[in-house]
Amino acid sequence: MALKSPLGFGLMRLPVKNNNPTDFDYEQLNQMVDEFLDADYTYFDTSYVYHDGKSEEATRKALVERHPRESFTIATKFPTFVIKDEPEVEPIFASQLENLGVDYIDYYLFHNIQNVYYDGIDGSGGIVKTAHLFEHGKKWLEEGKIKHLGISFHSSAKLLDRVLEEHPEIEFVQIPFNYIDCVSEFVQAGPAYEVTRKHGRKLVFMEPVKGGGLAMVPEAAEKMLKEMDPDKSIASWAIRYAGSFDGAICNLSGMSTIEQVRDNINSIKHLEPLTDEEIAKLQEVVKVYKDAGPVGSGLSKYEGLTLHGAPVAGIMEAYNMCQLQPDPGFSDDNNYFKNVLIEERNLDCFGELPDEKVILADGTDVTEEVLAAEKWLIEHSF
């Protein structure tokens, strides 16, 4: 039995020359696109902001100008976090059609929906509401300029439930989804998946390998995975995990080289969904993975405690996970903290926070260590 969702091509980490994010290696990129299509995969995912705003143009040159329009589907995203006011909305959308060289976009997403952009810090309404983004989206649907409207989401399952209830026009939700984030207190990929399914919407899974963090796992975790099957790559377990769940349009993989394209295609073609036993075993791997970080997996002493409205166990878990990633400052986990403070107490993590202490049940004062973890998360939020 094949995996339940096909491979998608993420266009965020394309091959470039001289480490210049806008100087694309088109010889290699064209080959990557061609081999992806030849393998019968068709979903390409880009954004207005990727590669310093040039990924859509690269998509046009490598894909749109070289292949029949009916042979592929394009997804791109509106830069929710860039605009300041509604008059910017229509010109940006028009520029995206021009950048891509298309008359319509197959899958269009409002990028990075989270508390700060949806509700605003004080709860009175963020840019999503003040710029009437969904009203514009519905108009573009009616005009045939987009075929499917969705969101990429980085916040709590509680917020997602409300967003989907308030906006039935949302057809699909793009979420990080992997065997680490599904049990993360802040990322909440598992609950977000369940909420999306409850509302009857489709999903797109991003970060199935957690930005490379599940391709190069700590030594003890790698040992466990190799004991499960010595012939399977470390990354393949993460791909199989995401591909074992129903309801997804595709699993996105950000690919930078032709070798990565070939490896992904070869892996996907020969992978099968995980068994229940294997999924259970991966949860044991998660504990070992977390134990390799500076905090470890033993967070029970923090249960029930909060700092500035955020669960202390979540703060320490997020800090710990970030330190285990290839690029600690560019991890999903650090960017969820600010939304927890907004959702729970309408606090701005970049402003002045009230003095609070964290005292364990046995009377131990752990305020200093928790504040240090919180400070790191704030400094690396964006």
C-alpha positions as YAML, in Angstrom:
chain: A
units: angstrom
residues:
- id: 1
  name: MET
  ca: [0.00, 0.00, 0.00]
- id: 2
  name: ALA
  ca: [1.38, 3.41, -1.00]
- id: 3
  name: LEU
  ca: [1.57, 6.44, 1.26]
- id: 4
  name: LYS
  ca: [-1.71, 8.29, 1.62]
- id: 5
  name: SER
  ca: [-0.51, 11.62, 0.19]
- id: 6
  name: PRO
  ca: [1.86, 12.43, -2.69]
- id: 7
  name: LEU
  ca: [5.03, 14.48, -2.67]
- id: 8
  name: GLY
  ca: [4.88, 18.27, -3.05]
- id: 9
  name: PHE
  ca: [7.77, 20.48, -4.18]
- id: 10
  name: GLY
  ca: [8.52, 23.30, -1.73]
- id: 11
  name: LEU
  ca: [10.24, 26.25, -3.42]
- id: 12
  name: MET
  ca: [11.76, 27.92, -0.37]
- id: 13
  name: ARG
  ca: [15.31, 26.52, -0.51]
- id: 14
  name: LEU
  ca: [16.14, 26.48, -4.23]
- id: 15
  name: PRO
  ca: [19.66, 26.02, -5.63]
- id: 16
  name: VAL
  ca: [21.50, 29.33, -5.93]
- id: 17
  name: LYS
  ca: [24.92, 30.57, -7.01]
- id: 18
  name: ASN
  ca: [27.48, 32.18, -4.70]
- id: 19
  name: ASN
  ca: [25.11, 31.94, -1.71]
- id: 20
  name: ASN
  ca: [23.01, 34.69, -3.29]
- id: 21
  name: PRO
  ca: [19.34, 33.88, -2.54]
- id: 22
  name: THR
  ca: [18.16, 35.58, -5.75]
- id: 23
  name: ASP
  ca: [20.80, 34.21, -8.15]
- id: 24
  name: PHE
  ca: [19.21, 30.90, -9.09]
- id: 25
  name: ASP
  ca: [21.03, 27.95, -10.60]
- id: 26
  name: TYR
  ca: [18.47, 27.48, -13.36]
- id: 27
  name: GLU
  ca: [20.34, 24.64, -15.02]
- id: 28
  name: GLN
  ca: [19.88, 22.53, -11.89]
- id: 29
  name: LEU
  ca: [16.46, 23.97, -10.98]
- id: 30
  name: ASN
  ca: [15.03, 23.20, -14.42]
- id: 31
  name: GLN
  ca: [16.26, 19.63, -14.13]
- id: 32
  name: MET
  ca: [14.71, 19.34, -10.65]
- id: 33
  name: VAL
  ca: [11.34, 20.54, -11.94]
- id: 34
  name: ASP
  ca: [11.45, 18.23, -14.96]
- id: 35
  name: GLU
  ca: [12.27, 15.10, -12.97]
- id: 36
  name: PHE
  ca: [9.60, 15.93, -10.38]
- id: 37
  name: LEU
  ca: [6.97, 16.19, -13.12]
- id: 38
  name: ASP
  ca: [8.29, 13.09, -14.89]
- id: 39
  name: ALA
  ca: [7.66, 11.17, -11.66]
- id: 40
  name: ASP
  ca: [3.98, 12.20, -11.91]
- id: 41
  name: TYR
  ca: [4.07, 14.73, -9.05]
- id: 42
  name: THR
  ca: [2.46, 18.07, -9.82]
- id: 43
  name: TYR
  ca: [2.15, 20.27, -6.67]
- id: 44
  name: PHE
  ca: [4.55, 23.25, -6.45]
- id: 45
  name: ASP
  ca: [4.47, 25.49, -3.38]
- id: 46
  name: THR
  ca: [5.97, 28.97, -3.28]
- id: 47
  name: SER
  ca: [5.33, 32.32, -1.60]
- id: 48
  name: TYR
  ca: [5.53, 36.06, -2.16]
- id: 49
  name: VAL
  ca: [8.43, 36.29, 0.34]
- id: 50
  name: TYR
  ca: [10.60, 33.23, -0.35]
- id: 51
  name: HIS
  ca: [14.11, 33.91, -1.68]
- id: 52
  name: ASP
  ca: [13.86, 37.61, -0.86]
- id: 53
  name: GLY
  ca: [10.70, 37.88, -2.96]
- id: 54
  name: LYS
  ca: [12.07, 36.11, -6.05]
- id: 55
  name: SER
  ca: [10.78, 32.54, -5.66]
- id: 56
  name: GLU
  ca: [7.59, 33.22, -7.63]
- id: 57
  name: GLU
  ca: [9.67, 34.59, -10.51]
- id: 58
  name: ALA
  ca: [11.91, 31.51, -10.40]
- id: 59
  name: THR
  ca: [8.79, 29.34, -10.46]
- id: 60
  name: ARG
  ca: [7.63, 31.12, -13.60]
- id: 61
  name: LYS
  ca: [10.94, 30.64, -15.39]
- id: 62
  name: ALA
  ca: [11.59, 27.03, -14.36]
- id: 63
  name: LEU
  ca: [8.02, 25.72, -14.45]
- id: 64
  name: VAL
  ca: [5.36, 27.94, -16.02]
- id: 65
  name: GLU
  ca: [7.33, 29.02, -19.09]
- id: 66
  name: ARG
  ca: [8.58, 25.49, -19.77]
- id: 67
  name: HIS
  ca: [5.57, 23.23, -19.21]
- id: 68
  name: PRO
  ca: [1.89, 23.16, -20.22]
- id: 69
  name: ARG
  ca: [-0.32, 24.91, -17.66]
- id: 70
  name: GLU
  ca: [-2.52, 21.85, -17.20]
- id: 71
  name: SER
  ca: [0.47, 19.68, -16.24]
- id: 72
  name: PHE
  ca: [1.05, 21.24, -12.81]
- id: 73
  name: THR
  ca: [-0.62, 23.01, -9.90]
- id: 74
  name: ILE
  ca: [0.80, 26.08, -8.21]
- id: 75
  name: ALA
  ca: [0.33, 27.12, -4.61]
- id: 76
  name: THR
  ca: [1.48, 30.49, -3.39]
- id: 77
  name: LYS
  ca: [0.85, 32.63, -0.33]
- id: 78
  name: PHE
  ca: [-0.21, 36.16, 0.45]
- id: 79
  name: PRO
  ca: [2.28, 37.92, 2.80]
- id: 80
  name: THR
  ca: [-0.09, 38.47, 5.74]
- id: 81
  name: PHE
  ca: [2.78, 39.55, 7.98]
- id: 82
  name: VAL
  ca: [4.19, 42.16, 5.58]
- id: 83
  name: ILE
  ca: [1.28, 44.53, 4.94]
- id: 84
  name: LYS
  ca: [0.15, 47.43, 7.12]
- id: 85
  name: ASP
  ca: [-3.18, 48.37, 5.53]
- id: 86
  name: GLU
  ca: [-5.85, 47.16, 3.09]
- id: 87
  name: PRO
  ca: [-4.81, 49.26, 0.04]
- id: 88
  name: GLU
  ca: [-1.74, 47.02, -0.29]
- id: 89
  name: VAL
  ca: [-3.77, 43.85, -0.79]
- id: 90
  name: GLU
  ca: [-4.92, 44.02, -4.41]
- id: 91
  name: PRO
  ca: [-1.61, 45.31, -5.85]
- id: 92
  name: ILE
  ca: [0.30, 42.50, -4.13]
- id: 93
  name: PHE
  ca: [-2.09, 39.86, -5.46]
- id: 94
  name: ALA
  ca: [-1.85, 41.32, -8.98]
- id: 95
  name: SER
  ca: [1.94, 41.24, -8.75]
- id: 96
  name: GLN
  ca: [1.84, 37.57, -7.76]
- id: 97
  name: LEU
  ca: [-0.10, 36.65, -10.90]
- id: 98
  name: GLU
  ca: [2.47, 38.60, -12.90]
- id: 99
  name: ASN
  ca: [5.44, 37.09, -11.05]
- id: 100
  name: LEU
  ca: [4.13, 33.60, -11.75]
- id: 101
  name: GLY
  ca: [3.03, 34.36, -15.30]
- id: 102
  name: VAL
  ca: [-0.39, 32.78, -14.79]
- id: 103
  name: ASP
  ca: [-4.03, 33.82, -15.14]
- id: 104
  name: TYR
  ca: [-5.05, 31.86, -12.06]
- id: 105
  name: ILE
  ca: [-3.48, 30.25, -9.00]
- id: 106
  name: ASP
  ca: [-4.57, 26.71, -8.12]
- id: 107
  name: TYR
  ca: [-4.05, 26.83, -4.35]
- id: 108
  name: TYR
  ca: [-3.87, 30.24, -2.70]
- id: 109
  name: LEU
  ca: [-3.06, 30.67, 0.98]
- id: 110
  name: PHE
  ca: [-3.04, 33.48, 3.48]
- id: 111
  name: HIS
  ca: [0.43, 33.01, 4.89]
- id: 112
  name: ASN
  ca: [1.14, 32.36, 8.57]
- id: 113
  name: ILE
  ca: [-2.23, 32.76, 10.23]
- id: 114
  name: GLN
  ca: [-1.68, 33.12, 13.99]
- id: 115
  name: ASN
  ca: [-3.07, 35.11, 16.91]
- id: 116
  name: VAL
  ca: [-1.05, 38.25, 16.32]
- id: 117
  name: TYR
  ca: [-2.29, 38.60, 12.73]
- id: 118
  name: TYR
  ca: [-5.80, 37.27, 13.23]
- id: 119
  name: ASP
  ca: [-6.84, 38.81, 16.55]
- id: 120
  name: GLY
  ca: [-4.14, 41.39, 17.21]
- id: 121
  name: ILE
  ca: [-2.26, 41.60, 20.48]
- id: 122
  name: ASP
  ca: [-5.15, 43.25, 22.31]
- id: 123
  name: GLY
  ca: [-7.76, 40.98, 20.73]
- id: 124
  name: SER
  ca: [-9.49, 43.79, 18.83]
- id: 125
  name: GLY
  ca: [-8.50, 42.44, 15.40]
- id: 126
  name: GLY
  ca: [-5.26, 41.88, 13.55]
- id: 127
  name: ILE
  ca: [-4.33, 42.67, 9.95]
- id: 128
  name: VAL
  ca: [-6.34, 39.70, 8.65]
- id: 129
  name: LYS
  ca: [-9.51, 41.41, 9.84]
- id: 130
  name: THR
  ca: [-8.62, 45.08, 9.40]
- id: 131
  name: ALA
  ca: [-7.47, 44.47, 5.80]
- id: 132
  name: HIS
  ca: [-10.50, 42.22, 5.11]
- id: 133
  name: LEU
  ca: [-8.27, 39.51, 3.64]
- id: 134
  name: PHE
  ca: [-10.94, 36.84, 3.46]
- id: 135
  name: GLU
  ca: [-13.33, 39.17, 1.67]
- id: 136
  name: HIS
  ca: [-10.63, 39.71, -0.96]
- id: 137
  name: GLY
  ca: [-10.02, 35.96, -1.13]
- id: 138
  name: LYS
  ca: [-13.69, 35.25, -1.78]
- id: 139
  name: LYS
  ca: [-13.72, 37.85, -4.54]
- id: 140
  name: TRP
  ca: [-10.70, 36.26, -6.23]
- id: 141
  name: LEU
  ca: [-12.47, 32.90, -6.04]
- id: 142
  name: GLU
  ca: [-15.56, 34.34, -7.70]
- id: 143
  name: GLU
  ca: [-13.42, 35.94, -10.42]
- id: 144
  name: GLY
  ca: [-11.67, 32.61, -11.11]
- id: 145
  name: LYS
  ca: [-8.26, 34.05, -10.25]
- id: 146
  name: ILE
  ca: [-7.79, 31.39, -7.60]
- id: 147
  name: LYS
  ca: [-9.25, 27.89, -7.60]
- id: 148
  name: HIS
  ca: [-8.91, 26.94, -3.93]
- id: 149
  name: LEU
  ca: [-8.51, 29.19, -0.87]
- id: 150
  name: GLY
  ca: [-6.56, 28.09, 2.19]
- id: 151
  name: ILE
  ca: [-4.30, 29.20, 5.01]
- id: 152
  name: SER
  ca: [-0.91, 28.24, 6.34]
- id: 153
  name: PHE
  ca: [-1.21, 28.01, 10.10]
- id: 154
  name: HIS
  ca: [1.20, 28.47, 13.03]
- id: 155
  name: SER
  ca: [-0.74, 28.72, 16.26]
- id: 156
  name: SER
  ca: [-2.97, 26.81, 18.66]
- id: 157
  name: ALA
  ca: [-5.62, 24.26, 17.73]
- id: 158
  name: LYS
  ca: [-8.04, 26.43, 19.72]
- id: 159
  name: LEU
  ca: [-7.50, 29.37, 17.36]
- id: 160
  name: LEU
  ca: [-7.67, 27.12, 14.28]
- id: 161
  name: ASP
  ca: [-11.04, 25.77, 15.41]
- id: 162
  name: ARG
  ca: [-12.38, 29.32, 15.62]
- id: 163
  name: VAL
  ca: [-10.86, 30.42, 12.28]
- id: 164
  name: LEU
  ca: [-12.40, 27.47, 10.44]
- id: 165
  name: GLU
  ca: [-15.75, 28.05, 12.13]
- id: 166
  name: GLU
  ca: [-15.72, 31.73, 11.13]
- id: 167
  name: HIS
  ca: [-14.51, 31.12, 7.56]
- id: 168
  name: PRO
  ca: [-16.24, 28.25, 5.75]
- id: 169
  name: GLU
  ca: [-14.60, 29.47, 2.52]
- id: 170
  name: ILE
  ca: [-11.28, 27.99, 3.72]
- id: 171
  name: GLU
  ca: [-10.89, 24.73, 1.79]
- id: 172
  name: PHE
  ca: [-7.52, 23.55, 3.10]
- id: 173
  name: VAL
  ca: [-5.03, 24.19, 5.89]
- id: 174
  name: GLN
  ca: [-1.25, 23.89, 5.66]
- id: 175
  name: ILE
  ca: [0.34, 22.86, 8.97]
- id: 176
  name: PRO
  ca: [3.72, 21.59, 10.18]
- id: 177
  name: PHE
  ca: [3.26, 17.84, 10.61]
- id: 178
  name: ASN
  ca: [5.78, 15.34, 11.91]
- id: 179
  name: TYR
  ca: [6.16, 12.91, 14.77]
- id: 180
  name: ILE
  ca: [7.80, 15.55, 17.01]
- id: 181
  name: ASP
  ca: [5.39, 18.44, 16.39]
- id: 182
  name: CYS
  ca: [2.33, 16.21, 16.75]
- id: 183
  name: VAL
  ca: [3.07, 15.89, 20.49]
- id: 184
  name: SER
  ca: [4.42, 19.43, 21.00]
- id: 185
  name: GLU
  ca: [2.60, 21.58, 23.57]
- id: 186
  name: PHE
  ca: [3.09, 24.74, 21.53]
- id: 187
  name: VAL
  ca: [3.07, 23.54, 17.89]
- id: 188
  name: GLN
  ca: [0.07, 21.24, 18.47]
- id: 189
  name: ALA
  ca: [0.27, 19.60, 15.04]
- id: 190
  name: GLY
  ca: [-1.73, 16.59, 16.20]
- id: 191
  name: PRO
  ca: [-4.66, 18.61, 17.62]
- id: 192
  name: ALA
  ca: [-4.53, 20.97, 14.60]
- id: 193
  name: TYR
  ca: [-4.85, 17.95, 12.31]
- id: 194
  name: GLU
  ca: [-7.87, 16.70, 14.26]
- id: 195
  name: VAL
  ca: [-9.54, 20.13, 14.22]
- id: 196
  name: THR
  ca: [-9.08, 20.43, 10.45]
- id: 197
  name: ARG
  ca: [-10.53, 16.97, 9.87]
- id: 198
  name: LYS
  ca: [-13.44, 17.75, 12.20]
- id: 199
  name: HIS
  ca: [-14.33, 20.71, 10.00]
- id: 200
  name: GLY
  ca: [-14.09, 18.58, 6.86]
- id: 201
  name: ARG
  ca: [-11.22, 20.53, 5.28]
- id: 202
  name: LYS
  ca: [-8.20, 19.17, 3.44]
- id: 203
  name: LEU
  ca: [-4.62, 19.52, 4.67]
- id: 204
  name: VAL
  ca: [-1.18, 20.17, 3.26]
- id: 205
  name: PHE
  ca: [1.65, 18.87, 5.44]
- id: 206
  name: MET
  ca: [4.77, 21.02, 5.64]
- id: 207
  name: GLU
  ca: [7.98, 20.34, 7.56]
- id: 208
  name: PRO
  ca: [7.46, 16.53, 7.54]
- id: 209
  name: VAL
  ca: [11.19, 16.25, 8.32]
- id: 210
  name: LYS
  ca: [11.09, 19.35, 10.58]
- id: 211
  name: GLY
  ca: [13.43, 21.47, 8.45]
- id: 212
  name: GLY
  ca: [16.01, 18.68, 8.39]
- id: 213
  name: GLY
  ca: [15.81, 18.09, 12.14]
- id: 214
  name: LEU
  ca: [14.40, 14.59, 11.62]
- id: 215
  name: ALA
  ca: [16.96, 13.66, 8.99]
- id: 216
  name: MET
  ca: [19.93, 14.07, 11.36]
- id: 217
  name: VAL
  ca: [18.60, 12.98, 14.75]
- id: 218
  name: PRO
  ca: [20.65, 12.61, 17.96]
- id: 219
  name: GLU
  ca: [22.80, 9.48, 18.07]
- id: 220
  name: ALA
  ca: [20.64, 7.60, 20.57]
- id: 221
  name: ALA
  ca: [17.51, 8.24, 18.50]
- id: 222
  name: GLU
  ca: [19.29, 7.18, 15.32]
- id: 223
  name: LYS
  ca: [20.31, 3.94, 17.01]
- id: 224
  name: MET
  ca: [16.67, 3.18, 17.85]
- id: 225
  name: LEU
  ca: [15.51, 3.87, 14.29]
- id: 226
  name: LYS
  ca: [18.24, 1.68, 12.82]
- id: 227
  name: GLU
  ca: [17.24, -1.11, 15.20]
- id: 228
  name: MET
  ca: [13.70, -0.85, 13.84]
- id: 229
  name: ASP
  ca: [14.96, -1.26, 10.26]
- id: 230
  name: PRO
  ca: [18.67, -0.88, 9.36]
- id: 231
  name: ASP
  ca: [17.92, -0.48, 5.66]
- id: 232
  name: LYS
  ca: [15.66, 2.58, 5.97]
- id: 233
  name: SER
  ca: [17.06, 6.11, 6.05]
- id: 234
  name: ILE
  ca: [16.49, 8.26, 9.13]
- id: 235
  name: ALA
  ca: [14.45, 10.79, 7.15]
- id: 236
  name: SER
  ca: [12.22, 8.08, 5.67]
- id: 237
  name: TRP
  ca: [10.63, 7.46, 9.08]
- id: 238
  name: ALA
  ca: [9.44, 11.07, 9.17]
- id: 239
  name: ILE
  ca: [8.17, 10.93, 5.59]
- id: 240
  name: ARG
  ca: [6.32, 7.68, 6.33]
- id: 241
  name: TYR
  ca: [4.79, 9.17, 9.47]
- id: 242
  name: ALA
  ca: [3.27, 12.15, 7.64]
- id: 243
  name: GLY
  ca: [2.24, 9.94, 4.74]
- id: 244
  name: SER
  ca: [0.34, 7.59, 7.05]
- id: 245
  name: PHE
  ca: [-2.47, 10.06, 7.78]
- id: 246
  name: ASP
  ca: [-5.62, 10.63, 5.73]
- id: 247
  name: GLY
  ca: [-6.88, 13.90, 4.32]
- id: 248
  name: ALA
  ca: [-3.72, 15.53, 2.96]
- id: 249
  name: ILE
  ca: [-3.35, 16.95, -0.55]
- id: 250
  name: CYS
  ca: [0.40, 16.43, -0.36]
- id: 251
  name: ASN
  ca: [3.53, 16.30, 1.79]
- id: 252
  name: LEU
  ca: [5.79, 19.26, 1.03]
- id: 253
  name: SER
  ca: [9.53, 18.90, 0.86]
- id: 254
  name: GLY
  ca: [11.76, 21.91, 0.37]
- id: 255
  name: MET
  ca: [14.37, 20.67, -2.11]
- id: 256
  name: SER
  ca: [17.69, 22.35, -2.88]
- id: 257
  name: THR
  ca: [19.47, 19.88, -5.16]
- id: 258
  name: ILE
  ca: [18.69, 17.38, -7.88]
- id: 259
  name: GLU
  ca: [19.99, 14.67, -5.55]
- id: 260
  name: GLN
  ca: [17.35, 15.58, -2.97]
- id: 261
  name: VAL
  ca: [14.62, 15.42, -5.61]
- id: 262
  name: ARG
  ca: [15.76, 11.97, -6.71]
- id: 263
  name: ASP
  ca: [16.10, 10.73, -3.13]
- id: 264
  name: ASN
  ca: [12.63, 11.98, -2.21]
- id: 265
  name: ILE
  ca: [11.04, 10.46, -5.29]
- id: 266
  name: ASN
  ca: [12.78, 7.14, -4.77]
- id: 267
  name: SER
  ca: [11.85, 7.08, -1.10]
- id: 268
  name: ILE
  ca: [8.21, 8.04, -1.59]
- id: 269
  name: LYS
  ca: [7.71, 5.54, -4.40]
- id: 270
  name: HIS
  ca: [8.83, 2.67, -2.17]
- id: 271
  name: LEU
  ca: [7.42, 3.68, 1.22]
- id: 272
  name: GLU
  ca: [4.34, 2.33, 2.93]
- id: 273
  name: PRO
  ca: [2.31, 3.82, 5.80]
- id: 274
  name: LEU
  ca: [3.54, 3.04, 9.30]
- id: 275
  name: THR
  ca: [1.93, 0.31, 11.32]
- id: 276
  name: ASP
  ca: [0.36, 1.11, 14.69]
- id: 277
  name: GLU
  ca: [3.31, -0.62, 16.33]
- id: 278
  name: GLU
  ca: [5.80, 1.55, 14.44]
- id: 279
  name: ILE
  ca: [3.92, 4.74, 15.33]
- id: 280
  name: ALA
  ca: [4.02, 3.72, 19.00]
- id: 281
  name: LYS
  ca: [7.75, 3.03, 18.71]
- id: 282
  name: LEU
  ca: [8.32, 6.50, 17.27]
- id: 283
  name: GLN
  ca: [6.88, 8.00, 20.45]
- id: 284
  name: GLU
  ca: [9.69, 6.25, 22.32]
- id: 285
  name: VAL
  ca: [12.10, 7.82, 19.83]
- id: 286
  name: VAL
  ca: [10.62, 11.25, 20.63]
- id: 287
  name: LYS
  ca: [11.59, 10.87, 24.31]
- id: 288
  name: VAL
  ca: [15.13, 9.84, 23.44]
- id: 289
  name: TYR
  ca: [15.33, 12.71, 20.92]
- id: 290
  name: LYS
  ca: [14.29, 15.27, 23.54]
- id: 291
  name: ASP
  ca: [16.67, 13.82, 26.13]
- id: 292
  name: ALA
  ca: [19.58, 14.87, 23.89]
- id: 293
  name: GLY
  ca: [18.72, 18.55, 24.48]
- id: 294
  name: PRO
  ca: [19.79, 20.77, 27.40]
- id: 295
  name: VAL
  ca: [16.46, 20.38, 29.22]
- id: 296
  name: GLY
  ca: [15.55, 16.81, 28.31]
- id: 297
  name: SER
  ca: [12.13, 15.18, 28.22]
- id: 298
  name: GLY
  ca: [11.44, 15.13, 31.98]
- id: 299
  name: LEU
  ca: [9.11, 18.11, 32.28]
- id: 300
  name: SER
  ca: [6.61, 16.74, 34.78]
- id: 301
  name: LYS
  ca: [7.90, 18.99, 37.56]
- id: 302
  name: TYR
  ca: [6.69, 22.01, 35.55]
- id: 303
  name: GLU
  ca: [3.18, 20.70, 34.89]
- id: 304
  name: GLY
  ca: [0.44, 23.10, 35.96]
- id: 305
  name: LEU
  ca: [2.81, 26.08, 36.27]
- id: 306
  name: THR
  ca: [2.63, 29.16, 34.04]
- id: 307
  name: LEU
  ca: [4.78, 32.18, 33.29]
- id: 308
  name: HIS
  ca: [3.05, 35.18, 31.70]
- id: 309
  name: GLY
  ca: [0.15, 32.90, 30.85]
- id: 310
  name: ALA
  ca: [2.27, 30.32, 29.00]
- id: 311
  name: PRO
  ca: [2.67, 26.79, 30.39]
- id: 312
  name: VAL
  ca: [6.17, 26.47, 31.80]
- id: 313
  name: ALA
  ca: [6.46, 22.91, 30.49]
- id: 314
  name: GLY
  ca: [5.77, 24.29, 27.01]
- id: 315
  name: ILE
  ca: [8.38, 27.04, 27.38]
- id: 316
  name: MET
  ca: [11.05, 24.56, 28.43]
- id: 317
  name: GLU
  ca: [10.05, 22.03, 25.75]
- id: 318
  name: ALA
  ca: [10.17, 24.67, 23.00]
- id: 319
  name: TYR
  ca: [13.57, 25.94, 24.14]
- id: 320
  name: ASN
  ca: [14.89, 22.38, 24.32]
- id: 321
  name: MET
  ca: [13.61, 21.46, 20.84]
- id: 322
  name: CYS
  ca: [15.10, 24.55, 19.25]
- id: 323
  name: GLN
  ca: [18.57, 23.66, 20.48]
- id: 324
  name: LEU
  ca: [18.30, 20.28, 18.75]
- id: 325
  name: GLN
  ca: [17.51, 21.71, 15.30]
- id: 326
  name: PRO
  ca: [20.05, 22.36, 12.51]
- id: 327
  name: ASP
  ca: [19.30, 26.09, 12.79]
- id: 328
  name: PRO
  ca: [18.02, 26.74, 16.35]
- id: 329
  name: GLY
  ca: [16.85, 30.26, 15.59]
- id: 330
  name: PHE
  ca: [14.83, 29.19, 12.56]
- id: 331
  name: SER
  ca: [12.68, 26.51, 14.13]
- id: 332
  name: ASP
  ca: [8.91, 26.32, 14.35]
- id: 333
  name: ASP
  ca: [8.90, 26.04, 18.13]
- id: 334
  name: ASN
  ca: [10.31, 29.48, 18.98]
- id: 335
  name: ASN
  ca: [7.63, 31.34, 17.01]
- id: 336
  name: TYR
  ca: [4.65, 29.86, 18.84]
- id: 337
  name: PHE
  ca: [5.48, 31.38, 22.22]
- id: 338
  name: LYS
  ca: [4.34, 34.91, 21.34]
- id: 339
  name: ASN
  ca: [0.92, 33.62, 20.33]
- id: 340
  name: VAL
  ca: [0.43, 31.79, 23.62]
- id: 341
  name: LEU
  ca: [0.95, 35.05, 25.52]
- id: 342
  name: ILE
  ca: [-1.55, 36.82, 23.28]
- id: 343
  name: GLU
  ca: [-4.13, 34.06, 23.49]
- id: 344
  name: GLU
  ca: [-3.92, 33.65, 27.25]
- id: 345
  name: ARG
  ca: [-3.32, 37.21, 28.51]
- id: 346
  name: ASN
  ca: [-3.08, 39.63, 25.56]
- id: 347
  name: LEU
  ca: [0.58, 40.24, 26.38]
- id: 348
  name: ASP
  ca: [3.17, 41.41, 23.84]
- id: 349
  name: CYS
  ca: [6.28, 39.29, 24.27]
- id: 350
  name: PHE
  ca: [8.36, 42.12, 22.80]
- id: 351
  name: GLY
  ca: [7.06, 44.59, 25.37]
- id: 352
  name: GLU
  ca: [7.51, 44.83, 29.10]
- id: 353
  name: LEU
  ca: [6.30, 41.69, 30.85]
- id: 354
  name: PRO
  ca: [5.17, 41.64, 34.49]
- id: 355
  name: ASP
  ca: [7.49, 40.28, 37.19]
- id: 356
  name: GLU
  ca: [6.43, 36.73, 38.04]
- id: 357
  name: LYS
  ca: [8.03, 33.80, 39.81]
- id: 358
  name: VAL
  ca: [7.99, 30.10, 39.01]
- id: 359
  name: ILE
  ca: [8.00, 27.89, 42.12]
- id: 360
  name: LEU
  ca: [7.91, 24.11, 41.94]
- id: 361
  name: ALA
  ca: [5.61, 22.02, 44.13]
- id: 362
  name: ASP
  ca: [8.53, 21.24, 46.47]
- id: 363
  name: GLY
  ca: [9.21, 24.96, 46.95]
- id: 364
  name: THR
  ca: [12.19, 25.20, 44.60]
- id: 365
  name: ASP
  ca: [12.44, 28.57, 42.85]
- id: 366
  name: VAL
  ca: [13.17, 27.93, 39.15]
- id: 367
  name: THR
  ca: [12.30, 31.44, 37.96]
- id: 368
  name: GLU
  ca: [15.81, 32.18, 36.70]
- id: 369
  name: GLU
  ca: [16.10, 29.14, 34.44]
- id: 370
  name: VAL
  ca: [12.57, 29.54, 33.04]
- id: 371
  name: LEU
  ca: [13.09, 33.25, 32.38]
- id: 372
  name: ALA
  ca: [16.34, 32.40, 30.55]
- id: 373
  name: ALA
  ca: [14.47, 29.98, 28.28]
- id: 374
  name: GLU
  ca: [11.67, 32.51, 27.76]
- id: 375
  name: LYS
  ca: [14.20, 35.23, 26.91]
- id: 376
  name: TRP
  ca: [15.81, 32.99, 24.29]
- id: 377
  name: LEU
  ca: [12.45, 32.25, 22.67]
- id: 378
  name: ILE
  ca: [11.61, 35.97, 22.55]
- id: 379
  name: GLU
  ca: [14.98, 36.90, 21.06]
- id: 380
  name: HIS
  ca: [14.51, 34.31, 18.32]
- id: 381
  name: SER
  ca: [10.86, 35.03, 17.53]
- id: 382
  name: PHE
  ca: [9.98, 36.75, 14.26]
...
